[in-house]
Amino acid sequence: MSLRLGLLSLAFGAVSAQPPRLFAQSSQSAPLSRDTLERWMTRVSNAGRWGPSDELGTLNLITPELRRLAIATVREGTTVSLAHELTPGPNPRTIAPVSLSYSLARYDSTVTWGFDSTTVMFHGWAYSHIDALSHTAWHGQMYNGVTTAVAQRAGTQRLGIQNMSAGIVTRAVLIDIPRMRSQPYLDPGTFVTTADLDQWERERGIKVGPGDVVLIRTGRWAREAALGGWDVTKGAAGPHPSVALWLHQRGVVAMGGDVSNEYYPSIVPGISDPMHELSLVSMGMPLMDNLDFEELARVASALNRWTFLFVAAPLRMRGGSGSLLNPLAIY
């Protein structure tokens, strides 16, 4: 069982201004030692930044002024869903598939009501969701030094998803790596690097800054449409862990990916999901997994606009380690 799945079981059972230069891109595919990851965990840590009792993490960086500026960018009134369709039934990329029970109840000779009951384990590699800061721990501690002792069967007592009930309303930046490389999608074994992010900024005239949401398209769903599904944990394109240093430098408040914001298989021995540890535990930065950027990429290309108003509202579930999500891009 991977560390990530082990922590799921636990949850349900019980910046420097001028940082050192990141290493050369040619070494990106080399294994990353746990000692290096430990150093990076310290380097990007936001523990105590917003006080010892903070449970919001990087979302503290979204100010009313940044929200107003993002809202002011809306021109067309076009909305695009960034959620992949949630389909009940068998799905090999889930921890447990969605089940839906639907029934009709006749009220009288005129009216009939429809009811349904849904069960879903949204964590995993299929369903669009957001991770709360209680989703994982490092050496027994979650974000801001909160220990795993807060995890109870009925929900976590700290860092639950209800802390994000005001939603995420800010500017987002779509970084479309396949488009930049003139490809329909990235194949497994392809890293997204800090050099890629810098190149996208240069070519599109964009600068990612404090309060932004970063959305990285690898083309996972386009590849699946062309070639069929596969076990992404055995091989998936995704960000190199050093991307966390870049995100921390820029003051990014959340990241979304079309897989799980990870490169698989992990290059850190014994650590299945290093970006989750760096993001959720050290930075206190929420991650949004398994989003669908295919329609967004078409709209952004047609408008030649890669930034937009981003709105996402998790379910207000006290003690939850995350939530299903239907984020919106608004132009």
C-alpha positions as CSV (number, residue, x, y, z in Angstrom):
1,M,0.0,0.0,0.0
2,S,1.4,3.4,-1.0
3,L,1.9,6.1,1.7
4,R,-0.9,8.1,0.1
5,L,-3.4,5.2,0.4
6,G,-2.1,4.5,3.9
7,L,-2.9,8.0,5.0
8,L,-6.3,7.7,3.4
9,S,-6.9,4.7,5.6
10,L,-5.8,6.7,8.6
11,A,-8.1,9.6,7.8
12,F,-11.1,7.3,7.6
13,G,-10.0,5.2,10.6
14,A,-9.0,7.1,13.3
15,V,10.2,32.3,0.7
16,S,13.2,33.8,0.0
17,A,13.1,36.8,-2.5
18,Q,16.2,35.4,-4.5
19,P,16.1,31.7,-4.0
20,P,19.0,29.5,-5.3
21,R,18.7,28.5,-8.9
22,L,16.9,25.2,-9.6
23,F,19.0,22.4,-11.0
24,A,19.5,22.0,-14.7
25,Q,16.7,20.4,-16.7
26,S,19.0,17.7,-17.9
27,S,19.0,16.2,-14.4
28,Q,15.2,16.2,-14.1
29,S,14.8,12.5,-14.8
30,A,17.4,11.4,-12.1
31,P,16.1,10.0,-8.8
32,L,15.5,12.5,-6.2
33,S,16.8,11.6,-2.7
34,R,14.6,11.8,0.3
35,D,17.2,14.1,1.9
36,T,16.7,16.6,-0.9
37,L,12.9,16.3,-0.5
38,E,13.3,16.9,3.2
39,R,15.3,20.1,2.5
40,W,12.6,21.2,0.0
41,M,9.9,20.5,2.5
42,T,11.6,23.0,4.9
43,R,12.4,25.5,2.1
44,V,8.7,25.9,1.0
45,S,7.2,25.7,4.4
46,N,4.5,28.2,5.3
47,A,4.1,26.8,8.9
48,G,3.4,29.7,11.2
49,R,3.2,32.3,8.4
50,W,-0.4,33.1,9.1
51,G,-0.3,32.2,12.8
52,P,-0.2,29.0,14.8
53,S,-3.9,28.3,14.4
54,D,-4.2,28.9,10.7
55,E,-6.1,26.3,8.7
56,L,-6.4,28.1,5.3
57,G,-2.9,28.0,4.1
58,T,-2.1,29.7,0.8
59,L,-5.7,30.7,0.3
60,N,-4.9,33.5,2.7
61,L,-3.1,35.2,-0.2
62,I,-6.4,35.8,-2.1
63,T,-7.3,39.3,-1.1
64,P,-10.6,41.2,-1.8
65,E,-8.6,43.3,-4.3
66,L,-7.3,40.3,-6.2
67,R,-10.8,39.0,-6.4
68,R,-12.1,42.3,-7.8
69,L,-9.3,42.4,-10.3
70,A,-10.1,38.8,-11.5
71,I,-13.8,39.5,-11.7
72,A,-13.0,42.6,-13.8
73,T,-11.4,40.4,-16.5
74,V,-14.7,38.8,-17.5
75,R,-15.8,40.1,-20.9
76,E,-17.7,37.5,-22.9
77,G,-19.7,36.0,-20.0
78,T,-18.6,32.5,-21.2
79,T,-18.2,29.7,-18.6
80,V,-16.3,26.5,-19.0
81,S,-16.6,23.6,-16.6
82,L,-13.2,22.1,-15.6
83,A,-14.7,18.9,-14.1
84,H,-14.5,15.6,-15.9
85,E,-17.9,13.9,-16.1
86,L,-18.7,11.9,-13.1
87,T,-20.0,8.5,-14.3
88,P,-21.2,5.8,-11.9
89,G,-20.0,2.3,-12.4
90,P,-16.7,0.3,-12.7
91,N,-13.6,2.5,-13.2
92,P,-10.1,1.0,-12.9
93,R,-8.6,4.4,-12.0
94,T,-10.6,4.7,-8.8
95,I,-9.9,3.6,-5.2
96,A,-13.7,2.7,-5.1
97,P,-16.1,3.6,-8.0
98,V,-19.1,5.9,-7.7
99,S,-22.4,4.1,-7.1
100,L,-25.7,5.7,-7.9
101,S,-29.1,4.4,-6.8
102,Y,-32.0,6.2,-8.5
103,S,-35.7,5.6,-7.8
104,L,-39.1,7.2,-8.6
105,A,-41.8,7.6,-6.0
106,R,-45.3,8.4,-7.1
107,Y,-46.8,11.1,-4.9
108,D,-50.4,11.2,-6.4
109,S,-52.1,10.9,-9.8
110,T,-50.2,13.9,-11.0
111,V,-46.8,14.2,-9.3
112,T,-43.8,11.8,-9.3
113,W,-40.6,12.5,-7.5
114,G,-37.1,11.3,-8.3
115,F,-34.6,10.4,-5.6
116,D,-31.1,9.1,-5.7
117,S,-28.4,8.0,-3.2
118,T,-24.7,8.4,-4.2
119,T,-21.6,6.8,-2.6
120,V,-18.2,8.1,-3.8
121,M,-14.6,7.8,-2.7
122,F,-13.4,10.8,-4.7
123,H,-9.7,10.6,-3.9
124,G,-7.7,8.7,-6.5
125,W,-7.1,9.1,-10.2
126,A,-10.5,9.4,-11.8
127,Y,-12.9,11.9,-10.2
128,S,-12.4,15.7,-10.2
129,H,-11.8,16.8,-6.6
130,I,-9.9,19.1,-4.3
131,D,-7.7,17.9,-1.5
132,A,-8.1,19.5,1.9
133,L,-5.0,20.2,3.9
134,S,-5.9,17.2,6.1
135,H,-5.4,14.8,3.1
136,T,-1.8,13.8,4.0
137,A,0.9,14.0,6.7
138,W,4.7,14.0,6.8
139,H,6.4,12.5,9.8
140,G,3.0,12.4,11.5
141,Q,2.3,16.1,10.9
142,M,-0.1,17.9,8.5
143,Y,0.1,21.6,7.6
144,N,1.1,24.0,10.3
145,G,2.2,21.3,12.7
146,V,-1.2,19.7,13.1
147,T,-0.7,16.1,14.1
148,T,-2.5,13.1,12.8
149,A,-4.2,12.7,16.2
150,V,-6.9,15.0,14.9
151,A,-8.1,12.3,12.5
152,Q,-11.3,10.7,13.8
153,R,-13.7,8.2,12.3
154,A,-16.3,11.0,12.0
155,G,-13.9,13.4,10.4
156,T,-10.7,15.4,11.1
157,Q,-10.9,17.9,13.9
158,R,-8.5,20.3,12.1
159,L,-7.8,21.3,8.5
160,G,-11.1,20.0,7.2
161,I,-12.5,21.0,3.9
162,Q,-15.1,23.3,5.6
163,N,-12.3,25.8,6.0
164,M,-12.5,26.4,2.2
165,S,-16.3,27.2,2.4
166,A,-15.8,30.7,1.0
167,G,-14.5,29.1,-2.2
168,I,-11.6,30.0,-4.4
169,V,-12.3,33.1,-6.5
170,T,-9.3,34.5,-8.2
171,R,-7.3,34.6,-11.4
172,A,-6.2,31.3,-12.9
173,V,-3.5,30.6,-15.5
174,L,-3.8,27.7,-17.9
175,I,-0.4,26.3,-18.8
176,D,-0.9,24.0,-21.8
177,I,2.3,22.1,-22.2
178,P,1.2,19.9,-25.1
179,R,0.2,23.0,-27.1
180,M,3.5,24.6,-26.4
181,R,5.2,21.4,-27.7
182,S,2.9,21.1,-30.7
183,Q,1.6,17.8,-29.5
184,P,-2.0,16.6,-28.7
185,Y,-0.9,15.3,-25.3
186,L,2.1,14.3,-23.3
187,D,3.0,10.6,-23.0
188,P,3.8,8.9,-19.7
189,G,7.4,9.5,-18.7
190,T,7.2,13.2,-19.6
191,F,8.1,15.8,-16.9
192,V,6.7,19.2,-16.6
193,T,9.6,21.3,-15.5
194,T,10.2,24.8,-14.2
195,A,11.8,25.6,-17.5
196,D,8.5,24.7,-19.2
197,L,6.6,27.0,-16.9
198,D,9.1,29.9,-17.6
199,Q,8.8,29.2,-21.4
200,W,5.0,29.3,-21.3
201,E,5.2,32.7,-19.6
202,R,7.6,34.1,-22.1
203,E,5.7,32.9,-25.1
204,R,2.3,34.0,-23.9
205,G,3.4,37.2,-22.2
206,I,2.0,36.0,-18.8
207,K,3.5,36.3,-15.4
208,V,2.2,34.1,-12.6
209,G,2.0,35.9,-9.4
210,P,0.7,36.0,-5.8
211,G,-2.9,34.9,-5.5
212,D,-3.0,33.0,-8.8
213,V,-4.3,29.4,-9.4
214,V,-2.0,27.4,-11.8
215,L,-3.6,24.8,-14.0
216,I,-1.3,22.5,-15.9
217,R,-2.6,20.5,-18.8
218,T,-0.8,17.4,-19.8
219,G,-3.6,16.2,-22.2
220,R,-4.5,13.2,-20.1
221,W,-8.1,13.1,-21.3
222,A,-7.1,13.7,-24.9
223,R,-4.7,10.7,-24.7
224,E,-7.3,8.6,-23.1
225,A,-9.8,9.4,-25.9
226,A,-7.3,8.5,-28.5
227,L,-5.6,5.4,-27.0
228,G,-7.9,4.3,-24.1
229,G,-7.5,4.4,-20.4
230,W,-4.4,3.2,-18.5
231,D,-3.2,2.9,-15.0
232,V,-1.7,6.4,-14.5
233,T,0.0,5.3,-11.3
234,K,2.3,3.2,-13.4
235,G,3.2,6.0,-15.7
236,A,1.9,9.6,-16.2
237,A,3.2,12.9,-17.3
238,G,3.3,15.5,-14.5
239,P,5.2,18.1,-12.6
240,H,8.7,17.4,-11.3
241,P,8.8,18.0,-7.5
242,S,11.0,21.0,-8.1
243,V,7.9,22.8,-9.5
244,A,6.9,23.2,-5.9
245,L,9.8,25.6,-5.4
246,W,8.6,27.7,-8.4
247,L,5.0,27.8,-7.1
248,H,6.2,28.9,-3.6
249,Q,8.4,31.6,-5.1
250,R,5.4,33.0,-7.1
251,G,2.9,32.9,-4.3
252,V,0.5,30.5,-6.1
253,V,-2.5,29.7,-4.0
254,A,-3.6,26.4,-5.6
255,M,-2.7,24.0,-8.4
256,G,-4.9,21.9,-10.6
257,G,-3.9,19.0,-12.9
258,D,-5.6,16.6,-15.3
259,V,-4.1,13.7,-13.5
260,S,-3.2,14.1,-9.8
261,N,-0.5,16.8,-10.0
262,E,2.2,14.1,-9.8
263,Y,4.7,12.5,-12.2
264,Y,4.3,8.7,-12.0
265,P,6.1,6.6,-11.0
266,S,7.6,8.8,-8.3
267,I,11.3,9.6,-8.6
268,V,11.6,9.8,-4.8
269,P,12.3,6.3,-3.4
270,G,9.5,5.3,-1.0
271,I,7.4,8.4,-1.5
272,S,4.5,7.8,-3.8
273,D,3.3,11.5,-4.2
274,P,6.0,14.0,-3.4
275,M,4.1,17.0,-4.8
276,H,1.2,16.3,-2.4
277,E,3.6,16.4,0.6
278,L,5.3,19.6,-0.6
279,S,2.0,21.3,-1.5
280,L,-0.5,20.2,1.2
281,V,1.8,19.7,4.2
282,S,4.6,22.3,3.7
283,M,2.9,25.1,1.7
284,G,-0.6,24.5,2.8
285,M,-1.6,24.8,-0.8
286,P,-4.7,22.9,-2.0
287,L,-4.4,20.6,-5.0
288,M,-7.2,19.9,-7.5
289,D,-6.9,16.5,-9.1
290,N,-8.3,14.9,-12.3
291,L,-9.7,18.1,-13.7
292,D,-10.6,18.3,-17.4
293,F,-9.0,21.0,-19.4
294,E,-9.9,19.9,-23.0
295,E,-12.8,22.4,-23.5
296,L,-10.9,25.1,-21.7
297,A,-7.9,24.6,-23.9
298,R,-10.1,25.0,-27.0
299,V,-11.8,28.2,-25.6
300,A,-8.5,29.7,-24.4
301,S,-6.9,29.1,-27.8
302,A,-9.8,30.6,-29.7
303,L,-9.7,33.7,-27.5
304,N,-6.0,33.7,-27.2
305,R,-6.5,34.3,-23.5
306,W,-4.8,32.0,-21.0
307,T,-5.8,33.8,-17.8
308,F,-9.4,34.1,-16.6
309,L,-11.6,34.3,-13.5
310,F,-11.6,31.0,-11.6
311,V,-14.4,29.9,-9.3
312,A,-14.4,26.7,-7.2
313,A,-16.6,26.0,-4.2
314,P,-16.0,22.7,-2.3
315,L,-18.8,21.1,-0.4
316,R,-19.0,22.5,3.2
317,M,-18.4,19.1,4.8
318,R,-17.1,19.5,8.3
319,G,-14.1,17.3,8.9
320,G,-13.7,16.1,5.3
321,S,-10.3,15.5,3.7
322,G,-11.5,16.9,0.4
323,S,-14.5,17.4,-1.9
324,L,-15.9,16.6,-5.3
325,L,-15.5,19.8,-7.4
326,N,-16.9,21.4,-10.5
327,P,-14.6,24.4,-11.0
328,L,-15.5,27.1,-13.5
329,A,-13.4,29.2,-15.9
330,I,-15.2,32.4,-16.7
331,Y,-14.2,34.7,-19.6
